[in-house]
């Protein structure tokens, strides 16, 4: 028996069309000195960090419930922990690519 593999959520988060665990890519972040304007990449990155923190807090809460025996379905914890793990991997990958791009730009001759 085979199961179809769907698209990876979060890969299109930078394009503003989706995200890991429902990241709201339409969120706006106001920068100091700017009122009413949004910078696309910065707002997506800030929303990703906020969602990462929320996802990890949810997984930690479910872990505490599992440890105390209050959790009714252990699958909820496993799903939340895997979502948090994937979100961390995505954020670290984005950070690594940004650093790599910065280093490549710095190596360019002027």
Order of alpha helices (4+ residues) and beta strands (2+ residues): alpha-alpha
